[in-house]
Structure formats: C-alpha cells, structure tokens
C-alpha cells in the first residue's frame, strides 16, 4: 500500500526543518546586526581617535611656533608650519589664536591661518587651565562640520594675557570614510549571513536525513515487509528505535497470546459441544439431555471464565500506567463475601490497609482476591483474616482461615487446573488455578501454607505501584 504520509511544505510552522532554519536565521540575524554595530562603532572610534591625535600633533606644532613681539602680540612664522593646507583657502585645515580677557570669559581672534581666508572660527566660551587640551565639534567656513582641538597658553613676556590656540579640521572626509566602511561592512556581513544560512540549510538537511530513513523503516513495518525497525540510525535515535521495537515485540507477543488463547478456548469448547451433539443424536440419551446440557454448559462457562481471565491479564500485564489501590477493592469484596456467606456468620477481619497500590488492572485484582476470599469463606469455620504489606516494589497479600486447611502434599495439586480437593460443595476447581495463572502473568506468585488460625494460608505476591502517580 502506498504511503499516505503528508509532506509538509517548508512554510508550515509545524515543520521541524522550518523551525530549525527559522531559529538559525533569527539567531544569525541578531548576531550579525550586533557584530555590525560593534565593528562599526569600534572603527568610528578608532578613526576619530586617530583624527584627534593628528590634530593634537598639529596643535603641538602651532604651540611650538608661537612667539610674542615687542608689543605683546602673538606671531606665527607660517613658513615653519609643515602642512601646505594652512596656506590654501578653505582647505579644511585651520588654526586660530584668540586673546582671552583677564577673566577668561571672552575671546577675540587676533591671528588665524590663511586657509580661513576672511572667516574665523567661532568657539564656545569655556574655561581651561593653562596647557589643558579641549576637544569639541563645531561649524566652520561654508557651514562644514569641524573637529576642534584647543589649548590655553601664557608667555613669560605677557603674564597677564592668555592665548587660546585652536586647530580645526573638516570632519566630512572622515565621516565619508566611516560611511564607506559601514557600507562595505554591511555588504560583507550580508554575504556572510547568506553563506551561514546556506550552511545551516545543508546542516539541517544532513542532520534530518536519518528521519527520512526512519520514515522508510516505519513504512516497511506498516506494510508488513519488516517485523521491526531495521537499519543504521544515529545514536540520538537509537533509544527511540529500541523502545519502538520493544512495543512492536510486545504487540507481536500479545497477538500471539491472543491467537493461542482463542485456539485453546475453541479446543476447550469442542468437548462439551461434542457431548451435547452426541446426546442429541441418540434417542436413548434424550431423556437425560436437559441434565447433560446443564452440566456441559457449566463446564463451558468455567472454561470461558478461565480463558477470558487469562487472556485479559496477558494483554494488560506490563502496560505502563497500570495502578489500582488495594483498599477499595478489598473492602468491596468483603462486603460481597459477607452477603454470599451470610448464612455461616463468618467473621471477616481485615485491618484498614495503608496506601497500597497494585501495578495492574482493577478487574484482575478483583478476580484474584475474589477467588481467594470465596475459597476461604467456603472452608472457614468461623473466621477469615486478610492482611497486606508492601516491600520495595512488591505487594504481599495474605489470607488466613480457620478451616480444615490443605495437607502439604496436596497443596501443589490444589493449584492445578480443574482439581477439586473437596467434592462435597460447589466449585469448579479453577479458582486457585486462575489466581495462580493471573499472578504468574504479572510476574507474581501464589503460595499455600499452614495458617496460624489452623486452616489454610494463601499468600499472593504481586508487583506494587508507587503511592504517587
């Protein structure tokens, strides 16, 4: 049969491939944007620091060339300044010397570079200690943005007068260089992001390839070509493969048990049906036919009860989540047994059990305890006692009666199928056998022993479930 598995489109958010790629793209985008901002900021900071250092060197050169004439006015020998841009009008590199008022609050430009032509630098009025360097931005000739570095100096010939030396340079070329770098950085990071996304796509495709192989293995199991998942899978998938194969093995085992039980039941019903058919076909036996039918129907009913109980336990045994509290089941059965054996006025003694839990189905626990209580009720003289305890992962239920008991050499036979040691009362001989079979299917056991009350002790050992689910 062709596969009916629907292939999800790439855009569906339920796709594992889409989720992995979306998470990768988002993470890469955030990382690349942050990296771009960081690198762009670091580059701008580095360029500006170099720019400021170059202007400081120019300011140091200007300071070294500063002289004061006989009239106390500053002089600069421009021939001794090394950069030719000082001489070219509006070249983008300027210097200016301002005379400060005695209080340092006002300034007047007294000397400036030829590159300023007819303009002058407008600077803010701020106080600086002598020799202290101050860096700020401003607007220069033709409205161009400038970076300015200034310093206040005083000479020995004019102790009462302060001079503010300023060197400024056009920021536009530097800003343009930073913009070019940011543009190239953005293109580079975009290209890197595309390559990383392609790499992530290849990684996701290769990483999810085993799931395609797993799908093929599942299809082969579904179509009946393989009984189990076969193939080589990554280590991360092996636990799931193992658990799934365990489930398949259990299903196969359950199916085999069901077939066996159905065959056994069919075989068990053949005998009573054959007996009734033979009696119906012989005129001489028709007079006893009603009694014979009643007897064989009872036999068939016993066989049905036994096989159905065994089949149910075989199917439910070991299923995860099976958990039945003992106390409600036990108290309910004691009320029923008190009514069933009310004519005998038996004393049913069962102290309230703590929170004890059976790791199995409630119906199976009722069948086991019901058979044991009914058996004890039929054999007891005056009293039946029930107790329970839990040790680690085992639940031990003990039933004692004060009846005649069973001799040690007959206890094994009492557990055999269809064996009745007491033929005087009603019974099928299947009760103890059903209990033993059910306990065995759950990995437990039923043991018979001498009771302290003088009769029979039946000890039912079953798997226990934890108190908290």
Secondary structure, DSSP 8 states (H G I E B T S, - for coil): ---------TT-TT-HHHHHHHHHHHHHHHHHHHHHHHHHHHHHHHHHHHHHHHHHHHHHHHHHHEEE-TTS-EEE-GGG---GGGTSTT-SEEEEEEEE-TTSS-EEEEEE-GGGTT-----------BT-EEEEEEE-GGG-EEEEEEEEE--STTTT-EEEEEEEEESHHHHHHHHHHHHHHHHHHHHHHHHHHHHHHHHHHHHHHHHHHHHHHHHHHHTTS-SS--S---HHHHHHHHHHHHHHHHHHHHHHHHHHHHHHHHHHHHHHHHHHHHHHH-GGGGGGHHHHHHHHHHHHHHHHHHHHHHHHHHHHTT-TT--EEHHHHHHHHHHHHHHHTGGGT-EEEE----S-EESS-HHHHHHHHHHHHHHHHHH-SSEEEEEEEEETTEEEEEEEE-S----GGGHHHHTSTT--S--SS---S-HHHHHHHHHHHTT-EEEEEE-TTSSEEEEEEEEB--S--
